[in-house]
Amino acid sequence: MQEPVRVGLVGYGASAKTFHAPLIAATEGLELVAASSRDAAKVHADFPGLAVESSAEALMARDDVELVVIPTPNDSHFPLALAALAAGKHVVVDKPFTVTVAEAETLAEAARQAGRVLSVFHNRRWDADFLTVKALIDAGRLGRVVAFESRFDRYRPQVPVRWRESADSAGTGLWYDLGPHLIDQALQLFGPPDGVFLSRETVRDGAKVDDAFRALLRYPRLQVVLSASALMAEPGARFAVHGSDASFVKHGLDGQEAALKAGRAPGGADWGRDARHGTLTRWRDGAPVYETVPTRRGDYPAYYAALRDAIRAGSANPVSVDEAIAVMRVIEAGCVSAAEGREVTFAKRGHERADFVGTVRQRRAL
């Protein structure tokens, strides 16, 4: 029997507790052996008997830890991941990968030199609604896609006291929080854009950093609009995709995050089910024809299962470093765009786009 991949978790904040620890614990072939935390009782409330180290450095020094997972504040991703790679560990970094492209590229080179798997937790590739949209596009049900809108609308009028809402460190605000999810999904479908125009707003009373944004990603004959807001009592469609043959509209957020927050263990027959289906609209004989499209099953556990196989069997990294860097390029360009009030264009990289899309298609075929 193959030995499980032994995992160490850096910190035990909201992301570690809600996402990573439950998903690791639910994945066959992974074993959570230790966490670092200044509050051992908080860890033991969920995982009695789990080894708790007082620092990330002590966690990385453990001989029984092969994989280090870093779900910490964004500006700490780079130094922690660099230290973990230097310690000879495989590494998972929560999104966003880093705060800058330069940091991301440095980590990519460090992973190559160390011969270790470095992956980024873009879990929303396995959202039920996104999997449905991707399947429709891949099957050609919409024809040539000409307009794509993807949004996260939430109603959180009170500004919580947490690092994500603070202006005291780099990489905070909604563009760095939800932007990576929306960008990664768009890049999985269409590859790198030719340009990006971003507006970032502070809409809630008392907010210190952006809590709403709208980004336009420009492609040849295609416009992609990504948006999010913390002050939308009535959310718009999660996806609105329009093509030469049909349109598809889907409302409602994937329910896996809510299930994890409610303490549900990942897996089981009902995991990832979404009863809110989307509508495909086509025109026939001058009139619209509507078709309900059942939403595919979401599957966050698939990320860690694929990561296990990448480490043990050398199979495809579920989120490669190159894909994560592509997301960071859009994030960083968006920051410049918002600051200067202009579109930021990317150098013509036709071969890079072809390589990126080819890699995505290869991974889908596995």
C-alpha positions in Angstrom: 0.0 0.0 0.0 1.3 3.5 -0.9 2.3 5.7 2.0 0.0 8.7 2.6 1.3 12.1 1.9 1.9 13.7 5.3 0.7 17.2 5.5 1.5 20.2 7.8 -0.8 23.2 8.0 0.6 26.6 8.6 -1.8 28.5 10.9 -5.4 27.7 11.8 -7.4 30.7 10.7 -10.6 30.8 8.8 -9.3 29.5 5.5 -7.4 26.6 7.2 -10.3 25.6 9.4 -13.0 26.0 6.8 -11.4 24.7 3.6 -8.0 23.1 3.9 -8.2 21.0 7.1 -11.6 19.3 6.2 -10.5 18.7 2.6 -7.2 17.2 3.6 -8.9 15.0 6.3 -11.4 13.8 3.7 -8.9 12.9 1.0 -7.7 9.3 1.0 -3.9 9.2 0.7 -3.4 12.4 2.7 -2.7 12.5 6.4 -2.8 15.7 8.4 0.0 15.2 10.9 0.7 18.7 12.3 -0.4 22.4 12.3 1.3 25.5 13.5 -0.7 27.8 15.8 -0.4 30.0 18.9 -3.7 28.5 20.0 -3.4 24.8 20.3 -6.8 24.5 22.0 -8.4 25.9 18.8 -6.8 23.2 16.7 -7.5 20.4 19.2 -11.2 21.4 19.3 -11.4 20.1 15.7 -8.5 17.6 15.6 -7.8 16.2 19.1 -4.3 14.8 19.4 -3.0 16.6 16.3 0.6 17.8 16.8 0.7 21.6 17.1 3.9 23.6 16.6 4.3 27.1 17.9 5.7 28.4 14.6 5.8 27.8 10.9 9.5 27.3 11.1 9.1 24.5 13.6 6.4 22.9 11.4 8.6 23.0 8.3 11.5 21.4 10.3 9.5 18.3 11.0 10.8 15.2 9.3 7.3 13.7 9.0 5.8 16.6 7.0 6.1 16.2 3.2 3.6 18.8 2.1 3.2 22.3 3.7 -0.1 24.1 3.1 -0.1 27.9 3.5 -3.5 29.5 4.0 -2.2 32.6 5.7 -2.5 36.4 5.0 -1.6 37.2 1.4 1.6 39.1 2.1 3.0 36.1 4.0 2.5 33.7 1.1 5.9 34.4 -0.6 8.2 34.2 2.4 6.5 31.1 3.9 6.4 29.2 0.6 10.0 30.1 -0.1 11.0 28.8 3.3 9.0 25.6 2.8 10.6 24.9 -0.5 14.0 25.5 1.0 13.2 23.0 3.6 12.5 20.4 0.9 8.7 20.3 1.2 6.0 20.2 -1.5 3.8 23.3 -1.1 0.2 24.4 -1.5 -0.4 28.2 -1.3 -3.9 29.6 -0.9 -5.0 32.1 -3.6 -3.8 34.6 -4.5 -0.5 32.9 -5.2 1.5 36.0 -4.1 1.2 39.8 -4.0 3.3 40.4 -7.1 4.3 38.7 -10.3 8.0 38.9 -9.3 7.3 37.0 -6.1 5.3 34.3 -8.1 8.1 33.9 -10.6 10.7 33.6 -7.8 8.7 30.8 -6.2 8.3 29.0 -9.5 12.1 29.0 -10.0 12.6 27.9 -6.4 10.2 24.9 -6.9 12.0 23.9 -10.1 15.3 24.0 -8.4 14.0 22.0 -5.4 12.3 19.5 -7.6 9.1 19.9 -5.5 5.4 20.3 -6.4 4.2 23.8 -5.9 0.5 24.4 -6.4 -2.1 27.1 -5.8 -5.5 26.5 -4.2 -7.8 27.8 -7.0 -10.6 25.6 -5.6 -13.4 27.3 -7.6 -12.4 25.5 -10.7 -14.5 22.8 -9.1 -17.6 24.9 -8.5 -20.7 23.2 -9.7 -21.8 26.2 -11.8 -18.4 26.7 -13.4 -18.1 23.1 -14.3 -21.5 23.4 -16.0 -20.4 26.5 -18.0 -17.2 24.9 -19.0 -19.0 21.8 -20.2 -21.4 23.8 -22.3 -18.6 25.8 -23.9 -16.4 22.8 -24.5 -19.3 21.0 -26.1 -20.0 23.9 -28.4 -23.6 24.4 -27.1 -23.3 28.2 -27.2 -21.4 28.5 -30.5 -18.7 31.1 -30.5 -18.7 32.9 -27.2 -18.9 36.7 -27.7 -19.7 37.9 -24.1 -19.0 36.4 -20.7 -20.0 37.9 -17.4 -19.0 36.3 -14.1 -19.7 37.8 -10.7 -19.7 37.3 -7.0 -22.4 39.4 -5.3 -22.7 39.4 -1.5 -24.4 41.5 1.0 -22.1 42.2 4.0 -22.8 45.8 5.0 -20.8 45.6 8.2 -17.0 45.8 7.7 -15.5 43.0 9.8 -12.2 43.5 11.7 -9.9 41.1 9.8 -6.7 41.3 7.8 -8.5 41.1 4.5 -10.2 44.5 5.2 -7.0 46.2 6.4 -5.0 48.8 4.6 -2.0 48.1 6.7 -0.6 45.2 4.6 -0.2 44.4 0.9 -2.6 42.2 -1.1 -5.8 43.1 0.8 -9.2 44.1 -0.6 -11.8 42.3 -2.8 -9.7 42.4 -5.9 -7.1 40.2 -4.2 -9.7 38.2 -2.4 -12.3 37.2 -5.0 -10.6 38.5 -8.1 -8.2 35.5 -8.3 -11.2 33.1 -8.4 -12.9 35.0 -11.2 -9.7 35.5 -13.2 -8.6 31.9 -12.9 -12.0 30.7 -14.2 -11.9 33.1 -17.1 -8.3 32.0 -18.0 -9.3 28.4 -17.9 -11.9 29.1 -20.5 -10.3 31.6 -22.7 -6.6 31.9 -21.9 -4.7 35.1 -21.2 -6.4 38.3 -22.4 -5.0 41.1 -24.6 -5.8 43.7 -22.0 -7.5 44.5 -18.8 -9.4 47.6 -17.5 -10.3 47.6 -13.8 -12.3 49.9 -11.6 -12.0 49.4 -7.8 -14.4 51.0 -5.3 -14.9 51.4 -1.6 -18.7 51.2 -1.3 -19.4 50.4 2.4 -19.2 52.9 5.2 -16.0 52.4 7.1 -14.3 50.3 4.5 -10.5 50.9 4.3 -9.9 48.9 1.1 -11.8 48.1 -2.1 -14.9 46.1 -1.5 -16.3 46.2 -5.1 -14.7 45.9 -8.5 -15.5 45.5 -12.1 -12.9 44.2 -14.6 -13.0 44.1 -18.3 -10.8 41.5 -19.9 -10.4 42.1 -23.6 -10.0 39.3 -26.1 -10.3 39.2 -29.9 -14.1 39.3 -30.6 -14.9 38.6 -27.0 -15.4 40.7 -23.9 -15.2 39.2 -20.4 -16.6 41.1 -17.5 -15.7 40.1 -13.9 -17.3 41.8 -11.0 -17.8 41.5 -7.2 -19.3 43.5 -4.5 -19.9 43.3 -0.7 -23.0 45.4 -0.9 -25.5 43.7 -3.2 -28.7 42.7 -1.4 -30.1 41.3 -4.6 -27.4 39.5 -6.5 -27.2 39.4 -10.3 -26.7 36.3 -12.3 -23.6 34.3 -11.3 -22.9 33.6 -14.9 -24.3 35.1 -18.1 -22.6 33.7 -21.2 -23.7 34.7 -24.7 -22.7 32.9 -27.9 -23.4 32.9 -31.6 -25.9 30.0 -31.1 -27.3 30.4 -27.6 -27.1 32.1 -24.2 -26.7 30.6 -20.8 -27.6 32.2 -17.5 -27.2 30.8 -14.0 -28.1 32.3 -10.7 -26.9 31.4 -7.2 -23.4 30.6 -5.7 -21.9 27.2 -5.4 -22.9 25.7 -2.1 -19.6 24.0 -1.1 -18.2 26.9 0.9 -21.5 27.2 2.8 -21.5 23.5 3.5 -17.9 23.6 4.8 -18.7 26.6 7.0 -21.7 24.7 8.4 -19.3 21.9 9.4 -20.3 19.3 6.8 -17.7 16.8 6.0 -16.7 16.8 2.3 -17.9 13.9 0.2 -21.0 11.8 0.2 -23.7 11.3 -2.4 -25.1 14.9 -2.0 -21.8 16.7 -1.8 -21.6 19.5 -4.4 -25.2 19.3 -5.5 -26.9 22.5 -6.6 -30.6 22.4 -7.2 -30.6 25.9 -8.9 -30.2 25.1 -12.5 -29.3 27.4 -15.4 -31.2 28.3 -18.5 -30.0 27.8 -22.1 -31.8 30.1 -24.6 -31.8 29.5 -28.3 -33.9 31.2 -31.0 -36.0 29.0 -33.4 -38.4 30.4 -36.0 -38.2 33.9 -34.6 -38.9 32.9 -31.0 -36.9 32.0 -27.9 -36.7 28.3 -26.8 -35.7 27.8 -23.2 -33.9 24.7 -21.9 -33.2 24.0 -18.3 -29.6 22.8 -17.9 -29.0 20.6 -14.8 -26.0 21.9 -12.8 -23.1 19.6 -12.6 -21.9 18.4 -9.3 -19.2 20.5 -7.6 -16.1 18.8 -6.3 -13.6 20.7 -4.1 -12.1 17.4 -2.9 -10.9 16.8 -6.4 -8.1 19.4 -5.9 -6.4 17.5 -3.1 -6.9 14.1 -4.7 -5.2 15.4 -7.8 -2.4 17.0 -5.7 -1.8 13.7 -4.0 -1.4 12.0 -7.4 0.9 14.7 -8.6 3.2 14.1 -5.6 3.0 10.3 -5.5 2.6 9.5 -9.2 4.0 12.5 -11.0 0.6 13.2 -12.6 -0.6 16.7 -13.6 -0.5 19.4 -11.0 -4.1 20.4 -10.5 -3.1 24.1 -10.6 0.3 24.6 -12.1 2.7 27.4 -11.3 2.4 28.8 -14.8 -1.3 29.0 -14.6 -1.1 30.8 -11.2 1.4 33.3 -12.6 -1.0 34.0 -15.4 -3.6 34.9 -12.8 -1.1 37.1 -11.0 -0.3 39.0 -14.2 -3.9 40.0 -14.6 -4.2 41.0 -10.9 -1.1 43.1 -11.1 -2.1 44.7 -14.4 -5.5 45.4 -12.9 -3.9 47.3 -10.0 -2.1 49.5 -12.5 -5.2 50.0 -14.6 -7.3 51.1 -11.5 -4.5 53.5 -10.3 -4.0 55.1 -13.7 -7.6 54.9 -15.1 -6.6 53.2 -18.4 -6.5 49.8 -20.0 -3.3 47.9 -19.5 -2.4 45.8 -22.5 -0.2 42.7 -22.5 2.6 42.1 -24.9 1.7 39.9 -27.8 2.3 36.4 -26.5 0.5 34.2 -29.0 2.7 31.2 -28.3 2.2 31.6 -24.6 -1.6 31.7 -25.0 -1.4 28.6 -27.2 0.8 26.9 -24.6 -1.5 27.9 -21.8 -4.7 26.7 -23.5 -2.9 23.5 -24.6 -1.9 22.8 -21.0 -5.5 23.3 -19.9 -6.9 21.0 -22.5 -4.3 18.3 -21.7 -5.3 18.4 -18.0 -9.0 18.2 -18.9 -8.3 15.0 -20.9 -6.5 13.3 -18.0 
